[in-house]
Amino acid sequence: MPILYTTKASATGGRAGHGASEDGVLDVTLTVPKELGGDGATGTNPEQLFATGYSACFLGALKFVAGKEKVKIPDDAKVTATVGIGPREDGGGFGIEVSLLVDIPGLEKSVAEDLAAKAHIVCPYSHAMRTSTEVPVKVA
């Protein structure tokens, strides 16, 4: 697959630390939610970042497929990703579950459902979740 864009981001301190993109545009304080044993300090967490990225990417995919079909997606269209984390049933660590809610005001529901199904094929986040994309891990 030809790569059209690459970015890097790093984290220090784990879930209670700091995260930043290589170019400095993204710069966040990471905190552990109370539900996972954290103190409730102000900050974000990997699940919120994943939900934001997935919803933005899916909306982009939705606009892409709609454009191919000459359907106008209104500016107030919204995709909400709900991301949950918990222990895996195999006891080997943690897993995530994700659901998407697509809201396209003014568009007939059947048309919105068709576009959402097509966007789910196009969106790289959806593809990665559906295919359990392998991620190489190296040690520096």
N, CA, C and O atoms as CSV, one atom per row, in Angstrom:
chain,resi,resn,atom,element,x,y,z
A,1,MET,N,N,0.848,-1.172,0.000
A,1,MET,CA,C,0.000,0.000,0.000
A,1,MET,C,C,0.894,1.235,0.000
A,1,MET,O,O,1.785,1.344,0.842
A,2,PRO,N,N,0.677,2.158,-0.918
A,2,PRO,CA,C,1.458,3.397,-0.897
A,2,PRO,C,C,0.986,4.312,0.237
A,2,PRO,O,O,-0.205,4.607,0.342
A,3,ILE,N,N,1.894,4.751,1.065
A,3,ILE,CA,C,1.572,5.605,2.203
A,3,ILE,C,C,1.533,7.056,1.725
A,3,ILE,O,O,2.497,7.539,1.130
A,4,LEU,N,N,0.422,7.753,1.982
A,4,LEU,CA,C,0.253,9.134,1.543
A,4,LEU,C,C,0.617,10.145,2.626
A,4,LEU,O,O,0.948,11.290,2.320
A,5,TYR,N,N,0.558,9.730,3.881
A,5,TYR,CA,C,0.863,10.630,4.997
A,5,TYR,C,C,1.337,9.792,6.161
A,5,TYR,O,O,0.800,8.714,6.418
A,6,THR,N,N,2.336,10.280,6.865
A,6,THR,CA,C,2.846,9.620,8.064
A,6,THR,C,C,3.034,10.670,9.147
A,6,THR,O,O,3.469,11.788,8.870
A,7,THR,N,N,2.709,10.312,10.362
A,7,THR,CA,C,2.936,11.198,11.499
A,7,THR,C,C,3.462,10.364,12.653
A,7,THR,O,O,3.362,9.137,12.643
A,8,LYS,N,N,4.016,11.029,13.633
A,8,LYS,CA,C,4.519,10.347,14.831
A,8,LYS,C,C,4.037,11.090,16.062
A,8,LYS,O,O,3.913,12.315,16.062
A,9,ALA,N,N,3.771,10.338,17.097
A,9,ALA,CA,C,3.452,10.898,18.404
A,9,ALA,C,C,4.076,9.981,19.443
A,9,ALA,O,O,4.248,8.784,19.209
A,10,SER,N,N,4.411,10.547,20.582
A,10,SER,CA,C,5.040,9.775,21.656
A,10,SER,C,C,4.357,10.082,22.972
A,10,SER,O,O,3.739,11.133,23.147
A,11,ALA,N,N,4.482,9.147,23.887
A,11,ALA,CA,C,3.959,9.339,25.237
A,11,ALA,C,C,5.045,8.992,26.240
A,11,ALA,O,O,5.843,8.079,26.027
A,12,THR,N,N,5.060,9.732,27.328
A,12,THR,CA,C,5.920,9.417,28.463
A,12,THR,C,C,5.026,9.320,29.693
A,12,THR,O,O,4.001,9.998,29.774
A,13,GLY,N,N,5.404,8.496,30.630
A,13,GLY,CA,C,4.634,8.372,31.856
A,13,GLY,C,C,3.449,7.439,31.766
A,13,GLY,O,O,2.730,7.268,32.751
A,14,GLY,N,N,3.223,6.831,30.619
A,14,GLY,CA,C,2.093,5.914,30.471
A,14,GLY,C,C,0.764,6.639,30.496
A,14,GLY,O,O,0.621,7.711,29.909
A,15,ARG,N,N,-0.208,6.053,31.178
A,15,ARG,CA,C,-1.552,6.636,31.232
A,15,ARG,C,C,-1.601,7.903,32.078
A,15,ARG,O,O,-2.530,8.700,31.941
A,16,ALA,N,N,-0.640,8.095,32.927
A,16,ALA,CA,C,-0.556,9.322,33.740
A,16,ALA,C,C,0.741,10.013,33.355
A,16,ALA,O,O,1.755,9.878,34.039
A,17,GLY,N,N,0.702,10.750,32.262
A,17,GLY,CA,C,1.932,11.352,31.763
A,17,GLY,C,C,1.658,12.450,30.765
A,17,GLY,O,O,0.851,13.350,30.998
A,18,HIS,N,N,2.351,12.353,29.650
A,18,HIS,CA,C,2.289,13.404,28.642
A,18,HIS,C,C,2.351,12.762,27.268
A,18,HIS,O,O,3.071,11.785,27.060
A,19,GLY,N,N,1.582,13.324,26.321
A,19,GLY,CA,C,1.613,12.859,24.944
A,19,GLY,C,C,1.755,14.032,24.005
A,19,GLY,O,O,1.195,15.102,24.246
A,20,ALA,N,N,2.503,13.835,22.933
A,20,ALA,CA,C,2.688,14.922,21.969
A,20,ALA,C,C,3.004,14.351,20.598
A,20,ALA,O,O,3.635,13.302,20.463
A,21,SER,N,N,2.541,15.082,19.578
A,21,SER,CA,C,2.905,14.729,18.211
A,21,SER,C,C,4.292,15.282,17.929
A,21,SER,O,O,4.752,16.220,18.580
A,22,GLU,N,N,4.941,14.686,16.953
A,22,GLU,CA,C,6.305,15.075,16.600
A,22,GLU,C,C,6.393,16.557,16.233
A,22,GLU,O,O,7.397,17.209,16.520
A,23,ASP,N,N,5.345,17.089,15.599
A,23,ASP,CA,C,5.366,18.498,15.193
A,23,ASP,C,C,4.896,19.449,16.293
A,23,ASP,O,O,4.906,20.665,16.103
A,24,GLY,N,N,4.484,18.908,17.441
A,24,GLY,CA,C,4.070,19.741,18.570
A,24,GLY,C,C,2.643,20.260,18.503
A,24,GLY,O,O,2.193,20.931,19.433
A,25,VAL,N,N,1.923,19.969,17.432
A,25,VAL,CA,C,0.544,20.456,17.314
A,25,VAL,C,C,-0.345,19.807,18.365
A,25,VAL,O,O,-1.168,20.484,18.983
A,26,LEU,N,N,-0.189,18.510,18.574
A,26,LEU,CA,C,-0.919,17.809,19.624
A,26,LEU,C,C,-0.012,17.748,20.841
A,26,LEU,O,O,1.116,17.261,20.757
A,27,ASP,N,N,-0.502,18.240,21.971
A,27,ASP,CA,C,0.285,18.265,23.205
A,27,ASP,C,C,-0.695,18.122,24.356
A,27,ASP,O,O,-1.397,19.073,24.696
A,28,VAL,N,N,-0.747,16.936,24.958
A,28,VAL,CA,C,-1.781,16.659,25.947
A,28,VAL,C,C,-1.212,16.090,27.242
A,28,VAL,O,O,-0.195,15.396,27.257
A,29,THR,N,N,-1.906,16.408,28.318
A,29,THR,CA,C,-1.646,15.788,29.612
A,29,THR,C,C,-2.508,14.538,29.682
A,29,THR,O,O,-3.715,14.595,29.446
A,30,LEU,N,N,-1.897,13.427,30.002
A,30,LEU,CA,C,-2.603,12.158,30.100
A,30,LEU,C,C,-2.909,11.847,31.562
A,30,LEU,O,O,-2.044,11.961,32.431
A,31,THR,N,N,-4.150,11.452,31.814
A,31,THR,CA,C,-4.554,11.098,33.168
A,31,THR,C,C,-5.339,9.788,33.141
A,31,THR,O,O,-5.898,9.404,32.114
A,32,VAL,N,N,-5.370,9.125,34.266
A,32,VAL,CA,C,-6.100,7.863,34.403
A,32,VAL,C,C,-7.509,8.181,34.913
A,32,VAL,O,O,-7.654,8.846,35.938
A,33,PRO,N,N,-8.556,7.709,34.204
A,33,PRO,CA,C,-9.917,7.938,34.681
A,33,PRO,C,C,-10.143,7.266,36.037
A,33,PRO,O,O,-9.517,6.253,36.347
A,34,LYS,N,N,-11.030,7.832,36.830
A,34,LYS,CA,C,-11.347,7.244,38.133
A,34,LYS,C,C,-11.764,5.786,38.011
A,34,LYS,O,O,-11.431,4.962,38.863
A,35,GLU,N,N,-12.506,5.471,36.929
A,35,GLU,CA,C,-12.990,4.100,36.721
A,35,GLU,C,C,-11.854,3.094,36.569
A,35,GLU,O,O,-12.048,1.895,36.766
A,36,LEU,N,N,-10.666,3.590,36.218
A,36,LEU,CA,C,-9.500,2.713,36.061
A,36,LEU,C,C,-8.494,2.904,37.200
A,36,LEU,O,O,-7.337,2.497,37.097
A,37,GLY,N,N,-8.956,3.530,38.288
A,37,GLY,CA,C,-8.101,3.705,39.455
A,37,GLY,C,C,-7.398,5.035,39.538
A,37,GLY,O,O,-6.556,5.232,40.415
A,38,GLY,N,N,-7.722,5.960,38.646
A,38,GLY,CA,C,-7.084,7.271,38.655
A,38,GLY,C,C,-7.698,8.208,39.671
A,38,GLY,O,O,-8.680,7.878,40.336
A,39,ASP,N,N,-7.101,9.384,39.779
A,39,ASP,CA,C,-7.554,10.361,40.773
A,39,ASP,C,C,-8.528,11.392,40.196
A,39,ASP,O,O,-8.953,12.306,40.904
A,40,GLY,N,N,-8.880,11.252,38.927
A,40,GLY,CA,C,-9.822,12.184,38.322
A,40,GLY,C,C,-9.214,13.515,37.929
A,40,GLY,O,O,-9.941,14.479,37.692
A,41,ALA,N,N,-7.897,13.586,37.857
A,41,ALA,CA,C,-7.221,14.834,37.485
A,41,ALA,C,C,-7.636,15.238,36.060
A,41,ALA,O,O,-8.046,14.401,35.256
A,42,THR,N,N,-7.519,16.517,35.776
A,42,THR,CA,C,-7.864,17.033,34.460
A,42,THR,C,C,-6.829,16.578,33.435
A,42,THR,O,O,-5.624,16.734,33.636
A,43,GLY,N,N,-7.308,16.029,32.363
A,43,GLY,CA,C,-6.451,15.558,31.285
A,43,GLY,C,C,-7.252,14.641,30.393
A,43,GLY,O,O,-8.460,14.489,30.575
A,44,THR,N,N,-6.602,14.040,29.446
A,44,THR,CA,C,-7.267,13.121,28.537
A,44,THR,C,C,-6.681,11.732,28.713
A,44,THR,O,O,-5.777,11.530,29.524
A,45,ASN,N,N,-7.193,10.782,27.958
A,45,ASN,CA,C,-6.692,9.412,28.057
A,45,ASN,C,C,-6.726,8.768,26.675
A,45,ASN,O,O,-7.350,9.305,25.761
A,46,PRO,N,N,-6.069,7.636,26.515
A,46,PRO,CA,C,-6.000,7.008,25.202
A,46,PRO,C,C,-7.365,6.699,24.589
A,46,PRO,O,O,-7.528,6.779,23.372
A,47,GLU,N,N,-8.336,6.350,25.415
A,47,GLU,CA,C,-9.658,6.024,24.882
A,47,GLU,C,C,-10.339,7.262,24.296
A,47,GLU,O,O,-10.983,7.180,23.250
A,48,GLN,N,N,-10.197,8.405,24.968
A,48,GLN,CA,C,-10.768,9.641,24.434
A,48,GLN,C,C,-10.075,10.036,23.128
A,48,GLN,O,O,-10.729,10.469,22.179
A,49,LEU,N,N,-8.776,9.888,23.084
A,49,LEU,CA,C,-8.041,10.220,21.869
A,49,LEU,C,C,-8.435,9.289,20.722
A,49,LEU,O,O,-8.591,9.734,19.585
A,50,PHE,N,N,-8.594,8.008,21.017
A,50,PHE,CA,C,-9.011,7.047,19.998
A,50,PHE,C,C,-10.416,7.366,19.508
A,50,PHE,O,O,-10.674,7.336,18.305
A,51,ALA,N,N,-11.337,7.675,20.438
A,51,ALA,CA,C,-12.713,8.002,20.063
A,51,ALA,C,C,-12.763,9.247,19.186
A,51,ALA,O,O,-13.525,9.297,18.220
A,52,THR,N,N,-11.966,10.238,19.512
A,52,THR,CA,C,-11.924,11.468,18.712
A,52,THR,C,C,-11.372,11.192,17.322
A,52,THR,O,O,-11.944,11.629,16.323
A,53,GLY,N,N,-10.261,10.467,17.259
A,53,GLY,CA,C,-9.660,10.152,15.967
A,53,GLY,C,C,-10.575,9.308,15.100
A,53,GLY,O,O,-10.715,9.560,13.903
A,54,TYR,N,N,-11.201,8.302,15.707
A,54,TYR,CA,C,-12.077,7.414,14.941
A,54,TYR,C,C,-13.282,8.189,14.420
A,54,TYR,O,O,-13.638,8.051,13.250
A,55,SER,N,N,-13.913,9.000,15.261
A,55,SER,CA,C,-15.103,9.720,14.811
A,55,SER,C,C,-14.758,10.710,13.695
A,55,SER,O,O,-15.523,10.856,12.741
A,56,ALA,N,N,-13.617,11.386,13.806
A,56,ALA,CA,C,-13.203,12.322,12.760
A,56,ALA,C,C,-12.902,11.579,11.458
A,56,ALA,O,O,-13.304,12.019,10.381
A,57,CYS,N,N,-12.208,10.476,11.557
A,57,CYS,CA,C,-11.853,9.691,10.377
A,57,CYS,C,C,-13.109,9.131,9.713
A,57,CYS,O,O,-13.234,9.164,8.489
A,58,PHE,N,N,-14.039,8.617,10.523
A,58,PHE,CA,C,-15.253,8.042,9.961
A,58,PHE,C,C,-16.091,9.110,9.265
A,58,PHE,O,O,-16.662,8.852,8.206
A,59,LEU,N,N,-16.171,10.305,9.849
A,59,LEU,CA,C,-16.912,11.387,9.203
A,59,LEU,C,C,-16.246,11.764,7.874
A,59,LEU,O,O,-16.929,12.063,6.894
A,60,GLY,N,N,-14.917,11.747,7.851
A,60,GLY,CA,C,-14.211,11.994,6.598
A,60,GLY,C,C,-14.534,10.928,5.555
A,60,GLY,O,O,-14.735,11.247,4.383
A,61,ALA,N,N,-14.585,9.677,5.971
A,61,ALA,CA,C,-14.930,8.583,5.061
A,61,ALA,C,C,-16.371,8.729,4.576
A,61,ALA,O,O,-16.671,8.464,3.412
A,62,LEU,N,N,-17.245,9.146,5.464
A,62,LEU,CA,C,-18.650,9.367,5.110
A,62,LEU,C,C,-18.776,10.460,4.050
A,62,LEU,O,O,-19.524,10.313,3.083
A,63,LYS,N,N,-18.044,11.551,4.237
A,63,LYS,CA,C,-18.057,12.631,3.251
A,63,LYS,C,C,-17.468,12.166,1.920
A,63,LYS,O,O,-17.933,12.571,0.855
A,64,PHE,N,N,-16.453,11.323,1.985
A,64,PHE,CA,C,-15.833,10.795,0.771
A,64,PHE,C,C,-16.825,9.968,-0.033
A,64,PHE,O,O,-16.996,10.199,-1.230
A,65,VAL,N,N,-17.484,9.004,0.613
A,65,VAL,CA,C,-18.425,8.153,-0.121
A,65,VAL,C,C,-19.646,8.962,-0.562
A,65,VAL,O,O,-20.183,8.712,-1.641
A,66,ALA,N,N,-20.089,9.909,0.235
A,66,ALA,CA,C,-21.224,10.750,-0.155
A,66,ALA,C,C,-20.869,11.581,-1.383
A,66,ALA,O,O,-21.692,11.745,-2.284
A,67,GLY,N,N,-19.656,12.099,-1.420
A,67,GLY,CA,C,-19.215,12.877,-2.567
A,67,GLY,C,C,-19.228,12.071,-3.844
A,67,GLY,O,O,-19.588,12.578,-4.907
A,68,LYS,N,N,-18.833,10.809,-3.740
A,68,LYS,CA,C,-18.842,9.937,-4.921
A,68,LYS,C,C,-20.269,9.700,-5.421
A,68,LYS,O,O,-20.497,9.467,-6.608
A,69,GLU,N,N,-21.220,9.766,-4.490
A,69,GLU,CA,C,-22.619,9.526,-4.860
A,69,GLU,C,C,-23.401,10.828,-5.031
A,69,GLU,O,O,-24.624,10.812,-5.162
A,70,LYS,N,N,-22.687,11.956,-5.029
A,70,LYS,CA,C,-23.299,13.277,-5.222
A,70,LYS,C,C,-24.354,13.594,-4.155
A,70,LYS,O,O,-25.388,14.197,-4.444
A,71,VAL,N,N,-24.069,13.173,-2.912
A,71,VAL,CA,C,-24.943,13.470,-1.776
A,71,VAL,C,C,-24.231,14.482,-0.899
A,71,VAL,O,O,-23.065,14.293,-0.554
A,72,LYS,N,N,-24.918,15.554,-0.534
A,72,LYS,CA,C,-24.336,16.608,0.307
A,72,LYS,C,C,-24.497,16.222,1.769
A,72,LYS,O,O,-25.605,15.966,2.241
A,73,ILE,N,N,-23.375,16.185,2.475
A,73,ILE,CA,C,-23.390,15.962,3.928
A,73,ILE,C,C,-23.402,17.343,4.573
A,73,ILE,O,O,-22.505,18.146,4.313
A,74,PRO,N,N,-24.402,17.641,5.413
A,74,PRO,CA,C,-24.474,18.971,6.013
A,74,PRO,C,C,-23.328,19.222,6.993
A,74,PRO,O,O,-22.751,18.284,7.543
A,75,ASP,N,N,-23.010,20.493,7.202
A,75,ASP,CA,C,-21.908,20.871,8.090
A,75,ASP,C,C,-22.119,20.411,9.526
A,75,ASP,O,O,-21.149,20.221,10.260
A,76,ASP,N,N,-23.378,20.228,9.942
A,76,ASP,CA,C,-23.643,19.822,11.319
A,76,ASP,C,C,-23.746,18.304,11.495
A,76,ASP,O,O,-24.166,17.827,12.549
A,77,ALA,N,N,-23.361,17.547,10.460
A,77,ALA,CA,C,-23.310,16.090,10.600
A,77,ALA,C,C,-22.289,15.746,11.681
A,77,ALA,O,O,-21.279,16.431,11.845
A,78,LYS,N,N,-22.569,14.679,12.407
A,78,LYS,CA,C,-21.694,14.318,13.520
A,78,LYS,C,C,-21.587,12.805,13.645
A,78,LYS,O,O,-22.566,12.078,13.479
A,79,VAL,N,N,-20.377,12.353,13.941
A,79,VAL,CA,C,-20.149,10.951,14.267
A,79,VAL,C,C,-19.626,10.908,15.698
A,79,VAL,O,O,-18.668,11.600,16.042
A,80,THR,N,N,-20.259,10.095,16.517
A,80,THR,CA,C,-19.836,9.920,17.899
A,80,THR,C,C,-19.324,8.496,18.072
A,80,THR,O,O,-20.047,7.531,17.819
A,81,ALA,N,N,-18.084,8.373,18.501
A,81,ALA,CA,C,-17.497,7.062,18.784
A,81,ALA,C,C,-17.527,6.843,20.299
A,81,ALA,O,O,-17.068,7.687,21.068
A,82,THR,N,N,-18.062,5.721,20.703
A,82,THR,CA,C,-18.044,5.325,22.107
A,82,THR,C,C,-17.005,4.221,22.245
A,82,THR,O,O,-17.105,3.181,21.595
A,83,VAL,N,N,-16.011,4.450,23.091
A,83,VAL,CA,C,-14.919,3.497,23.270
A,83,VAL,C,C,-14.910,3.038,24.728
A,83,VAL,O,O,-14.853,3.854,25.649
A,84,GLY,N,N,-14.967,1.743,24.919
A,84,GLY,CA,C,-14.898,1.156,26.257
A,84,GLY,C,C,-13.662,0.296,26.377
A,84,GLY,O,O,-13.200,-0.293,25.401
A,85,ILE,N,N,-13.130,0.230,27.589
A,85,ILE,CA,C,-11.956,-0.608,27.864
A,85,ILE,C,C,-12.267,-1.498,29.058
A,85,ILE,O,O,-12.958,-1.091,29.992
A,86,GLY,N,N,-11.754,-2.696,29.012
A,86,GLY,CA,C,-11.944,-3.620,30.127
A,86,GLY,C,C,-11.064,-4.842,29.959
A,86,GLY,O,O,-10.426,-5.023,28.922
A,87,PRO,N,N,-11.033,-5.685,30.993
A,87,PRO,CA,C,-10.201,-6.895,30.923
A,87,PRO,C,C,-10.742,-7.881,29.895
A,87,PRO,O,O,-11.950,-8.099,29.798
A,88,ARG,N,N,-9.835,-8.469,29.136
A,88,ARG,CA,C,-10.228,-9.489,28.156
A,88,ARG,C,C,-10.656,-10.763,28.869
A,88,ARG,O,O,-10.202,-11.063,29.973
A,89,GLU,N,N,-11.535,-11.501,28.216
A,89,GLU,CA,C,-12.019,-12.762,28.793
A,89,GLU,C,C,-10.918,-13.797,28.933
A,89,GLU,O,O,-11.010,-14.684,29.781
A,90,ASP,N,N,-9.856,-13.697,28.096
A,90,ASP,CA,C,-8.778,-14.676,28.168
A,90,ASP,C,C,-7.815,-14.387,29.313
A,90,ASP,O,O,-6.883,-15.155,29.554
A,91,GLY,N,N,-8.040,-13.265,30.029
A,91,GLY,CA,C,-7.193,-12.921,31.164
A,91,GLY,C,C,-5.822,-12.411,30.772
A,91,GLY,O,O,-4.980,-12.185,31.642
A,92,GLY,N,N,-5.575,-12.224,29.491
A,92,GLY,CA,C,-4.258,-11.849,29.015
A,92,GLY,C,C,-4.004,-10.362,28.905
A,92,GLY,O,O,-2.949,-9.961,28.413
A,93,GLY,N,N,-4.912,-9.548,29.336
A,93,GLY,CA,C,-4.715,-8.105,29.231
A,93,GLY,C,C,-6.038,-7.397,29.080
A,93,GLY,O,O,-7.052,-7.827,29.630
A,94,PHE,N,N,-6.025,-6.312,28.333
A,94,PHE,CA,C,-7.219,-5.493,28.174
A,94,PHE,C,C,-7.643,-5.464,26.716
A,94,PHE,O,O,-6.838,-5.687,25.813
A,95,GLY,N,N,-8.908,-5.187,26.506
A,95,GLY,CA,C,-9.454,-5.047,25.169
A,95,GLY,C,C,-10.298,-3.795,25.107
A,95,GLY,O,O,-10.644,-3.209,26.133
A,96,ILE,N,N,-10.626,-3.391,23.895
A,96,ILE,CA,C,-11.524,-2.257,23.730
A,96,ILE,C,C,-12.712,-2.682,22.881
A,96,ILE,O,O,-12.628,-3.595,22.060
A,97,GLU,N,N,-13.818,-1.988,23.107
A,97,GLU,CA,C,-14.970,-2.138,22.236
A,97,GLU,C,C,-15.341,-0.750,21.754
A,97,GLU,O,O,-15.169,0.241,22.466
A,98,VAL,N,N,-15.850,-0.695,20.536
A,98,VAL,CA,C,-16.149,0.587,19.913
A,98,VAL,C,C,-17.506,0.503,19.235
A,98,VAL,O,O,-17.841,-0.502,18.608
A,99,SER,N,N,-18.279,1.569,19.369
A,99,SER,CA,C,-19.504,1.702,18.582
A,99,SER,C,C,-19.551,3.114,18.020
A,99,SER,O,O,-19.003,4.049,18.603
A,100,LEU,N,N,-20.213,3.254,16.881
A,100,LEU,CA,C,-20.319,4.543,16.212
A,100,LEU,C,C,-21.786,4.930,16.075
A,100,LEU,O,O,-22.634,4.094,15.766
A,101,LEU,N,N,-22.071,6.201,16.307
A,101,LEU,CA,C,-23.399,6.757,16.094
A,101,LEU,C,C,-23.259,7.863,15.057
A,101,LEU,O,O,-22.545,8.842,15.274
A,102,VAL,N,N,-23.941,7.701,13.934
A,102,VAL,CA,C,-23.858,8.639,12.822
A,102,VAL,C,C,-25.134,9.472,12.795
A,102,VAL,O,O,-26.238,8.930,12.741
A,103,ASP,N,N,-24.976,10.781,12.833
A,103,ASP,CA,C,-26.108,11.700,12.817
A,103,ASP,C,C,-25.950,12.651,11.634
A,103,ASP,O,O,-25.066,13.508,11.623
A,104,ILE,N,N,-26.818,12.485,10.642
A,104,ILE,CA,C,-26.780,13.332,9.444
A,104,ILE,C,C,-28.140,14.026,9.318
A,104,ILE,O,O,-29.044,13.509,8.662
A,105,PRO,N,N,-28.283,15.195,9.946
A,105,PRO,CA,C,-29.566,15.898,9.911
A,105,PRO,C,C,-30.025,16.182,8.484
A,105,PRO,O,O,-29.239,16.568,7.620
A,106,GLY,N,N,-31.333,15.978,8.266
A,106,GLY,CA,C,-31.929,16.307,6.981
A,106,GLY,C,C,-31.787,15.240,5.913
A,106,GLY,O,O,-32.319,15.391,4.813
A,107,LEU,N,N,-31.075,14.158,6.223
A,107,LEU,CA,C,-30.883,13.096,5.227
A,107,LEU,C,C,-31.799,11.928,5.573
A,107,LEU,O,O,-31.897,11.526,6.732
A,108,GLU,N,N,-32.459,11.396,4.570
A,108,GLU,CA,C,-33.336,10.252,4.777
A,108,GLU,C,C,-32.547,9.110,5.439
A,108,GLU,O,O,-31.407,8.836,5.064
A,109,LYS,N,N,-33.162,8.455,6.419
A,109,LYS,CA,C,-32.460,7.442,7.205
A,109,LYS,C,C,-31.880,6.323,6.338
A,109,LYS,O,O,-30.751,5.890,6.572
A,110,SER,N,N,-32.621,5.855,5.355
A,110,SER,CA,C,-32.117,4.757,4.519
A,110,SER,C,C,-30.881,5.190,3.723
A,110,SER,O,O,-29.971,4.389,3.510
A,111,VAL,N,N,-30.847,6.447,3.287
A,111,VAL,CA,C,-29.680,6.969,2.565
A,111,VAL,C,C,-28.497,7.082,3.533
A,111,VAL,O,O,-27.371,6.719,3.193
A,112,ALA,N,N,-28.765,7.584,4.730
A,112,ALA,CA,C,-27.705,7.709,5.741
A,112,ALA,C,C,-27.147,6.336,6.113
A,112,ALA,O,O,-25.936,6.178,6.264
A,113,GLU,N,N,-28.022,5.349,6.259
A,113,GLU,CA,C,-27.563,3.993,6.590
A,113,GLU,C,C,-26.697,3.406,5.479
A,113,GLU,O,O,-25.693,2.748,5.751
A,114,ASP,N,N,-27.084,3.642,4.235
A,114,ASP,CA,C,-26.306,3.149,3.104
A,114,ASP,C,C,-24.930,3.806,3.077
A,114,ASP,O,O,-23.917,3.129,2.896
A,115,LEU,N,N,-24.896,5.127,3.256
A,115,LEU,CA,C,-23.615,5.840,3.263
A,115,LEU,C,C,-22.739,5.396,4.435
A,115,LEU,O,O,-21.529,5.234,4.276
A,116,ALA,N,N,-23.340,5.201,5.601
A,116,ALA,CA,C,-22.580,4.768,6.780
A,116,ALA,C,C,-21.972,3.385,6.558
A,116,ALA,O,O,-20.829,3.138,6.943
A,117,ALA,N,N,-22.732,2.489,5.939
A,117,ALA,CA,C,-22.214,1.144,5.656
A,117,ALA,C,C,-21.024,1.223,4.704
A,117,ALA,O,O,-20.034,0.513,4.878
A,118,LYS,N,N,-21.127,2.087,3.700
A,118,LYS,CA,C,-20.027,2.247,2.751
A,118,LYS,C,C,-18.825,2.923,3.407
A,118,LYS,O,O,-17.681,2.558,3.134
A,119,ALA,N,N,-19.078,3.899,4.264
A,119,ALA,CA,C,-17.992,4.573,4.989
A,119,ALA,C,C,-17.268,3.586,5.899
A,119,ALA,O,O,-16.057,3.691,6.090
A,120,HIS,N,N,-17.996,2.639,6.455
A,120,HIS,CA,C,-17.407,1.638,7.353
A,120,HIS,C,C,-16.399,0.761,6.605
A,120,HIS,O,O,-15.464,0.233,7.206
A,121,ILE,N,N,-16.591,0.610,5.305
A,121,ILE,CA,C,-15.635,-0.134,4.473
A,121,ILE,C,C,-14.429,0.747,4.143
A,121,ILE,O,O,-13.295,0.267,4.140
A,122,VAL,N,N,-14.664,2.028,3.867
A,122,VAL,CA,C,-13.620,2.967,3.443
A,122,VAL,C,C,-12.729,3.419,4.603
A,122,VAL,O,O,-11.520,3.567,4.425
A,123,CYS,N,N,-13.300,3.638,5.772
A,123,CYS,CA,C,-12.568,4.217,6.913
A,123,CYS,C,C,-11.427,3.307,7.371
A,123,CYS,O,O,-11.658,2.134,7.665
A,124,PRO,N,N,-10.194,3.833,7.437
A,124,PRO,CA,C,-9.072,2.994,7.856
A,124,PRO,C,C,-9.168,2.542,9.320
A,124,PRO,O,O,-8.672,1.468,9.659
A,125,TYR,N,N,-9.791,3.333,10.181
A,125,TYR,CA,C,-9.989,2.890,11.569
A,125,TYR,C,C,-10.914,1.671,11.589
A,125,TYR,O,O,-10.635,0.685,12.271
A,126,SER,N,N,-12.009,1.745,10.843
A,126,SER,CA,C,-12.938,0.612,10.777
A,126,SER,C,C,-12.248,-0.616,10.208
A,126,SER,O,O,-12.426,-1.728,10.704
A,127,HIS,N,N,-11.466,-0.405,9.170
A,127,HIS,CA,C,-10.745,-1.526,8.562
A,127,HIS,C,C,-9.789,-2.175,9.570
A,127,HIS,O,O,-9.736,-3.400,9.684
A,128,ALA,N,N,-9.043,-1.350,10.291
A,128,ALA,CA,C,-8.101,-1.881,11.277
A,128,ALA,C,C,-8.830,-2.638,12.387
A,128,ALA,O,O,-8.378,-3.702,12.810
A,129,MET,N,N,-9.937,-2.104,12.851
A,129,MET,CA,C,-10.694,-2.774,13.921
A,129,MET,C,C,-11.286,-4.093,13.420
A,129,MET,O,O,-11.299,-5.091,14.141
A,130,ARG,N,N,-11.764,-4.085,12.205
A,130,ARG,CA,C,-12.424,-5.260,11.639
A,130,ARG,C,C,-11.425,-6.371,11.324
A,130,ARG,O,O,-11.754,-7.551,11.442
A,131,THR,N,N,-10.214,-6.003,10.926
A,131,THR,CA,C,-9.244,-7.006,10.471
A,131,THR,C,C,-8.153,-7.295,11.488
A,131,THR,O,O,-7.255,-8.094,11.220
A,132,SER,N,N,-8.217,-6.654,12.660
A,132,SER,CA,C,-7.166,-6.826,13.668
A,132,SER,C,C,-5.787,-6.689,13.058
A,132,SER,O,O,-4.950,-7.587,13.146
A,133,THR,N,N,-5.574,-5.545,12.441
A,133,THR,CA,C,-4.323,-5.243,11.759
A,133,THR,C,C,-3.123,-5.494,12.659
A,133,THR,O,O,-3.096,-5.047,13.806
A,134,GLU,N,N,-2.140,-6.204,12.143
A,134,GLU,CA,C,-0.919,-6.464,12.895
A,134,GLU,C,C,-0.114,-5.165,13.047
A,134,GLU,O,O,0.004,-4.386,12.101
A,135,VAL,N,N,0.422,-4.948,14.215
A,135,VAL,CA,C,1.236,-3.762,14.501
A,135,VAL,C,C,2.626,-4.237,14.903
A,135,VAL,O,O,2.790,-4.875,15.943
A,136,PRO,N,N,3.626,-3.929,14.082
A,136,PRO,CA,C,4.992,-4.322,14.475
A,136,PRO,C,C,5.455,-3.528,15.697
A,136,PRO,O,O,5.228,-2.321,15.786
A,137,VAL,N,N,6.097,-4.208,16.621
A,137,VAL,CA,C,6.634,-3.565,17.820
A,137,VAL,C,C,8.137,-3.815,17.846
A,137,VAL,O,O,8.592,-4.959,17.819
A,138,LYS,N,N,8.900,-2.726,17.897
A,138,LYS,CA,C,10.363,-2.810,17.969
A,138,LYS,C,C,10.832,-2.172,19.256
A,138,LYS,O,O,10.137,-1.328,19.822
A,139,VAL,N,N,11.975,-2.557,19.712
A,139,VAL,CA,C,12.595,-1.930,20.886
A,139,VAL,C,C,13.791,-1.138,20.417
A,139,VAL,O,O,14.644,-1.665,19.704
A,140,ALA,N,N,13.869,0.158,20.817
A,140,ALA,CA,C,14.964,1.046,20.390
A,140,ALA,C,C,16.261,0.640,21.042
A,140,ALA,O,O,17.293,1.267,20.806
